[in-house]
Amino acid sequence: MEPSNPDTSIARQCELLGLSRSSYYYRPKGESPLNLLLMRLLDEQYTRTPYYGSPKMTLWLRTGGYPANHKRVERLMNLMGLQAIYPRPDTSRPHPEHKIYPYLLKGVTVDHADQVWSADITYIRMRSGFLYLVAVIDWFSRYVLSWRLSNTLDSSFCVEALEAALRIKQPEIFNTDQGSQFTSGEFTGILQKREIAISMDGRGRCMDNIFVERLWRTVKYEEVYLHDYQTPSEASLGLKRYFTFYNTQRFHQALGYQTPYEVYRFGLKKKPEKSEKGGPELKKDHLILAKKLS
């Protein structure tokens, strides 16, 4: 990625692109072309069947005619951060010295924006390497508040995403998995300083953070799998374009066919009243327009 403007700092360029600062110096990982191909296949299959562990993934690859053994598949899945049973990266491995917080959302009704935010990490493939994507999402509206890409699974890019989201507003509760990136003192310290309640998923419980898991599937099927990113900057630009579309143009059935931005800013609209014939009442100006077009 070459600087587009020599007067703009590297940190600012990375922020504008949604890149972690470390990804500016990205170099492709030392994996063979075959391993990169297997990782692409594993990523797609994992999105479809997140309950497949390395034995089933190995069998699936062999059935498709790909040379794979269990040790290789297991290593690649670990590298990608994929675990079976529930659809989230291997970030759920807690650090032995980090505090784990209880899950606070059991039985809680989420009925307004900024009540609960969540963050999670997923694997993003490129033609000659891969990146990790973290996003912060508002549960009520599904609005993506911030995101960052990184070529490592350290905590810095998660902290950057958190700080970016908090420049918009702040939630009452922040929920994550038990991954070391989110249990780090740097990450939780920011939440504690702002007196934001910290909630963490129970281990092996995919439903605890389901809205982010749904987001990952949507992002991959509607953006990542349709493009073949060559560089981190190309991935950043593609994801930036997609998240803008996702937030401001993509209608969600669960939101009454509103966009996440509309719901985040203005709340859910009430369902239109039904007429005696069972259909929604048309506004007067819509009726006039319909007559003109007929």
PLY file of the C-alpha trace (Angstrom):
ply
format ascii 1.0
element vertex 294
property float x
property float y
property float z
element edge 293
property int vertex1
property int vertex2
end_header
0.00 0.00 0.00
1.61 3.25 -1.10
0.77 6.51 0.63
-1.78 8.39 -1.46
-0.78 11.72 0.06
2.72 12.36 1.42
1.33 15.08 3.69
-1.00 12.61 5.43
0.52 10.52 8.20
0.63 6.75 7.92
-1.54 6.45 11.03
-4.19 8.72 9.49
-4.13 6.88 6.15
-4.59 3.57 7.97
-7.46 5.02 10.00
-9.22 6.27 6.85
-8.86 2.83 5.26
-9.86 0.85 8.33
-6.41 -0.72 8.55
-4.53 -1.40 11.73
-1.26 0.54 11.65
0.71 -2.72 11.67
-0.97 -3.80 8.43
0.70 -0.95 6.56
3.80 -3.13 6.62
1.94 -6.29 5.65
3.86 -9.05 3.93
2.20 -12.24 2.65
2.45 -15.15 5.04
4.91 -17.88 4.16
2.32 -20.40 3.05
2.51 -22.41 -0.17
-0.01 -21.82 -2.97
-1.63 -25.15 -2.07
-2.06 -24.16 1.57
-3.54 -20.79 0.55
-6.01 -22.64 -1.69
-6.93 -25.01 1.14
-7.44 -22.04 3.46
-9.82 -20.43 0.97
-11.81 -23.65 0.76
-11.82 -24.09 4.53
-13.04 -20.53 5.02
-15.98 -21.02 2.67
-16.93 -24.40 4.11
-16.57 -23.14 7.68
-18.98 -20.30 6.89
-21.49 -22.94 5.74
-20.78 -25.53 8.46
-19.10 -23.95 11.50
-19.65 -27.17 13.45
-17.07 -29.03 11.33
-13.84 -29.70 13.19
-10.56 -30.60 11.52
-11.44 -34.32 11.05
-14.62 -33.52 9.11
-12.92 -30.71 7.23
-10.16 -33.13 6.23
-12.72 -35.65 5.00
-14.58 -32.91 3.11
-11.40 -31.80 1.34
-10.44 -35.36 0.44
-13.91 -36.01 -0.93
-13.38 -33.02 -3.20
-10.10 -34.45 -4.45
-7.75 -32.15 -2.51
-4.59 -33.57 -0.90
-5.06 -32.98 2.79
-4.19 -34.76 6.00
-5.51 -34.11 9.47
-2.34 -32.44 10.78
-2.22 -29.99 7.89
-5.89 -29.09 8.17
-5.65 -28.69 11.92
-2.64 -26.38 11.58
-4.33 -24.26 8.92
-7.53 -23.95 10.92
-5.51 -22.84 13.94
-3.68 -20.31 11.78
-7.00 -18.99 10.48
-8.44 -18.90 13.98
-11.23 -21.39 13.25
-12.80 -23.62 15.88
-15.57 -26.14 15.48
-18.92 -26.21 17.28
-19.59 -22.51 17.13
-18.90 -19.97 14.35
-16.24 -17.73 15.77
-12.47 -17.43 15.47
-10.06 -19.02 17.90
-10.05 -15.76 19.83
-12.19 -17.49 22.46
-9.05 -18.88 24.08
-8.75 -16.82 27.25
-5.42 -15.59 28.50
-4.63 -17.39 31.79
-3.77 -14.10 33.50
-6.70 -12.06 32.19
-9.92 -11.56 34.12
-13.04 -13.15 32.60
-16.28 -11.23 33.11
-19.74 -12.81 33.43
-22.31 -12.85 30.64
-24.80 -10.07 31.41
-27.34 -10.46 28.61
-29.27 -13.57 29.59
-32.95 -12.66 29.63
-32.21 -9.02 28.75
-34.54 -7.34 26.23
-32.52 -5.12 23.90
-34.93 -2.38 22.84
-32.85 0.70 22.00
-29.63 1.74 20.33
-26.44 1.97 22.40
-27.83 -0.44 24.98
-25.52 -3.28 23.92
-22.51 -3.27 21.62
-20.49 -6.32 20.58
-17.12 -6.97 18.97
-15.72 -10.05 17.26
-12.96 -11.12 14.86
-13.06 -13.10 11.63
-10.63 -14.29 8.93
-10.49 -12.41 5.59
-8.75 -14.14 2.71
-6.68 -12.50 -0.01
-5.08 -13.99 -3.11
-1.61 -14.24 -1.55
-2.27 -14.05 2.14
-4.93 -13.16 4.67
-6.01 -10.61 7.24
-8.14 -10.52 10.37
-11.19 -8.28 10.60
-12.67 -6.93 13.83
-15.96 -5.03 13.96
-17.98 -3.26 16.64
-21.75 -3.56 16.14
-24.80 -2.16 17.90
-27.10 -5.05 18.78
-30.41 -3.23 18.45
-29.85 -1.69 15.02
-27.14 -4.03 13.59
-25.24 -0.82 12.82
-21.48 -1.34 12.32
-19.88 1.43 14.36
-16.28 0.70 13.44
-13.96 -1.94 12.02
-10.25 -2.58 11.52
-8.06 -5.01 9.58
-4.81 -6.52 10.83
-2.31 -9.14 9.75
-1.84 -10.36 13.34
-4.13 -11.37 16.17
-2.68 -9.01 18.75
-4.97 -6.69 20.69
-3.92 -3.38 19.11
-6.32 -3.44 16.16
-9.21 -4.33 18.48
-8.33 -1.40 20.71
-8.21 0.87 17.65
-11.69 -0.27 16.60
-13.04 0.25 20.12
-11.62 3.76 20.35
-13.05 4.64 16.93
-16.52 3.42 17.96
-16.41 5.33 21.23
-15.78 8.54 19.32
-19.36 8.15 18.05
-21.09 7.31 21.32
-20.88 4.68 24.05
-23.02 1.70 25.09
-24.41 0.64 28.43
-23.03 -2.90 27.99
-20.16 -4.14 25.81
-20.18 -7.86 24.96
-17.34 -9.96 23.51
-16.03 -13.49 23.61
-13.27 -14.53 26.03
-10.45 -14.02 23.54
-7.21 -12.54 24.83
-7.66 -9.48 22.60
-10.85 -8.54 24.44
-9.77 -9.59 27.95
-6.54 -7.60 27.78
-6.13 -4.84 30.31
-5.76 -2.29 27.54
-9.16 -3.20 26.05
-11.14 -3.67 29.26
-9.43 -0.69 30.85
-11.00 1.63 28.28
-14.44 0.24 29.08
-13.89 0.47 32.82
-12.71 4.06 32.59
-15.97 4.98 30.86
-18.00 2.90 33.34
-19.33 0.61 30.59
-20.53 -2.78 31.88
-18.38 -5.62 30.48
-20.08 -8.84 29.36
-18.38 -11.95 27.97
-19.84 -14.99 26.24
-19.82 -18.35 27.91
-17.28 -20.64 26.26
-18.74 -22.58 23.35
-21.94 -20.51 23.23
-22.36 -19.13 19.72
-25.80 -17.66 20.48
-24.31 -15.22 23.00
-22.95 -13.02 20.22
-25.23 -14.10 17.38
-25.64 -10.71 15.71
-21.94 -10.45 14.92
-21.88 -14.04 13.68
-24.69 -13.19 11.25
-22.76 -10.12 10.15
-19.73 -12.23 9.26
-21.78 -14.52 7.02
-23.35 -11.55 5.31
-20.01 -9.81 4.74
-18.39 -12.93 3.33
-21.20 -13.97 0.99
-22.02 -10.47 -0.23
-18.50 -8.99 -0.42
-15.44 -11.11 0.35
-16.31 -14.18 -1.74
-17.30 -12.01 -4.71
-13.88 -10.35 -4.91
-10.31 -11.50 -4.98
-8.39 -8.98 -2.89
-4.79 -8.54 -3.96
-3.50 -6.31 -1.15
-4.54 -5.11 2.31
-5.43 -1.69 0.90
-7.66 -3.30 -1.74
-9.37 -5.36 0.96
-9.80 -2.23 3.07
-11.35 -0.26 0.23
-13.70 -3.12 -0.65
-14.82 -3.57 2.94
-15.18 0.19 3.44
-17.46 0.33 0.42
-19.44 -2.66 1.63
-19.90 -1.47 5.22
-21.16 1.88 3.90
-23.70 -0.02 1.79
-24.55 -2.34 4.69
-25.18 0.51 7.10
-27.00 2.96 4.85
-28.57 1.05 1.94
-29.04 -2.63 2.78
-32.58 -3.29 4.03
-32.96 -5.82 6.86
-36.10 -7.89 7.17
-35.61 -8.16 10.93
-35.59 -4.35 11.10
-38.85 -3.95 9.21
-36.91 -3.38 5.97
-35.12 -0.36 7.37
-31.37 0.14 7.19
-29.15 -0.16 10.27
-28.36 3.55 10.04
-32.04 4.51 10.08
-32.72 2.34 13.11
-29.58 3.48 14.93
-30.42 7.15 14.44
-34.20 7.17 14.58
-35.34 3.83 16.05
-37.71 1.26 14.60
-40.71 2.63 12.76
-44.12 1.39 13.74
-45.71 -1.06 11.33
-48.22 0.64 8.98
-51.85 0.25 9.89
-53.85 -2.15 7.76
-56.91 -1.13 5.78
-60.18 -3.02 5.83
-58.95 -5.03 2.84
-55.90 -6.12 4.77
-53.28 -4.03 2.92
-51.27 -1.08 4.25
-52.84 2.36 3.97
-51.27 4.37 1.15
-50.39 7.96 1.80
-52.27 10.56 -0.25
-49.21 11.62 -2.25
-48.50 7.97 -3.15
-52.04 7.63 -4.52
-51.62 10.77 -6.63
-48.31 9.48 -8.01
-49.88 6.10 -8.81
-52.65 7.79 -10.82
-50.11 9.85 -12.80
-48.12 6.73 -13.68
-51.17 4.69 -14.70
0 1
1 2
2 3
3 4
4 5
5 6
6 7
7 8
8 9
9 10
10 11
11 12
12 13
13 14
14 15
15 16
16 17
17 18
18 19
19 20
20 21
21 22
22 23
23 24
24 25
25 26
26 27
27 28
28 29
29 30
30 31
31 32
32 33
33 34
34 35
35 36
36 37
37 38
38 39
39 40
40 41
41 42
42 43
43 44
44 45
45 46
46 47
47 48
48 49
49 50
50 51
51 52
52 53
53 54
54 55
55 56
56 57
57 58
58 59
59 60
60 61
61 62
62 63
63 64
64 65
65 66
66 67
67 68
68 69
69 70
70 71
71 72
72 73
73 74
74 75
75 76
76 77
77 78
78 79
79 80
80 81
81 82
82 83
83 84
84 85
85 86
86 87
87 88
88 89
89 90
90 91
91 92
92 93
93 94
94 95
95 96
96 97
97 98
98 99
99 100
100 101
101 102
102 103
103 104
104 105
105 106
106 107
107 108
108 109
109 110
110 111
111 112
112 113
113 114
114 115
115 116
116 117
117 118
118 119
119 120
120 121
121 122
122 123
123 124
124 125
125 126
126 127
127 128
128 129
129 130
130 131
131 132
132 133
133 134
134 135
135 136
136 137
137 138
138 139
139 140
140 141
141 142
142 143
143 144
144 145
145 146
146 147
147 148
148 149
149 150
150 151
151 152
152 153
153 154
154 155
155 156
156 157
157 158
158 159
159 160
160 161
161 162
162 163
163 164
164 165
165 166
166 167
167 168
168 169
169 170
170 171
171 172
172 173
173 174
174 175
175 176
176 177
177 178
178 179
179 180
180 181
181 182
182 183
183 184
184 185
185 186
186 187
187 188
188 189
189 190
190 191
191 192
192 193
193 194
194 195
195 196
196 197
197 198
198 199
199 200
200 201
201 202
202 203
203 204
204 205
205 206
206 207
207 208
208 209
209 210
210 211
211 212
212 213
213 214
214 215
215 216
216 217
217 218
218 219
219 220
220 221
221 222
222 223
223 224
224 225
225 226
226 227
227 228
228 229
229 230
230 231
231 232
232 233
233 234
234 235
235 236
236 237
237 238
238 239
239 240
240 241
241 242
242 243
243 244
244 245
245 246
246 247
247 248
248 249
249 250
250 251
251 252
252 253
253 254
254 255
255 256
256 257
257 258
258 259
259 260
260 261
261 262
262 263
263 264
264 265
265 266
266 267
267 268
268 269
269 270
270 271
271 272
272 273
273 274
274 275
275 276
276 277
277 278
278 279
279 280
280 281
281 282
282 283
283 284
284 285
285 286
286 287
287 288
288 289
289 290
290 291
291 292
292 293
